[in-house]
Amino acid sequence: MANAQTFETICALITPLNKKNIALGPETTFAVDLELDSLTVMDLVADIEDEFDILLPLNLLPDMETIQQVVDAVEKILASE
């Protein structure tokens, strides 16, 4: 799956959570820009896992602060399958 397509899919999953209606970009952060709490982030992770049929290792989650970091993690997992 191309990186741009993965980015678009993840943005589509984020859109219902984007209460501030800010423009989503690769450097958009979950905590600061979107103001998502940890429970909402875990729901988003579950949605991403379901959409791509993958498991995101919990030890990676603290390092994923931006949309691009999540896209990169998903791409890496998909490439290793």
N, C-alpha and C positions, 0 to 999 in steps of 0.2 A: 504494500500500500504506500502510495506516495506521501511524503511528509505533509504537503499542502492538504491532501484529502483527510489525513489524520487530524490535522489542525482544524479543518472545517467541521469534522464530526464532533470533536471535543468541544468546540465553540457552540455547536448546536445543543450539546448536553448542558453547557453552562448557561445558556440564554435564559431558561426559566428561573435560574438562581440570581440573575443579574438585576437585582432590584433597583440599582442606581442607573441602569440603562447606559453604562459607559461603553465606549467602543472597545471591543475585545481585540487585543493584539498579542503577539508572541511574548511581550514583556509584562503583560497584565498580571498582577499578583492576586492571589486568592485572599490573603488576609488584609492587605492594605487597600488595594484598588476595589475589590469586590466586597470586602468586609464580610467574608464568609466565616462562620464559626466552625469549630472542629467537627461538630456533628454533621453540618451541612457538607463539609469537605468529605467526610466518610461516605455520605450518601452519594456524592458525586463520584467518588472512587468506585463504589459499587456499580453505578451506572456505566462508567467507563469499562470496568471489567466485564459486565454483561454485554455491552455493545461490541467489544473486540474479542470476547471469549478468551480472556487472559486473566492472570492473577498478578496484581501489582504487589510486590513484596513490601510488607509494612516497614521494613528498615529503610526503604527508599523514600517514604512519604515525607519525612522532615526536610529532605533536600529538594523537594518539588514545590517551589514557591511561585513559579510563573507557569503560564499556559505552555510555553515552549519547552520547559523542563518536563512537563507531563507528556507532551507530544514525543519528545526524545526518548523517554522511558518506555512508552508504548511501542514506538518503532523498534527499539532495541529488543524488547520482549518478542515482538512479532517476528523479527529477523532470526531469533534464536530457536524458533519453533520448527 
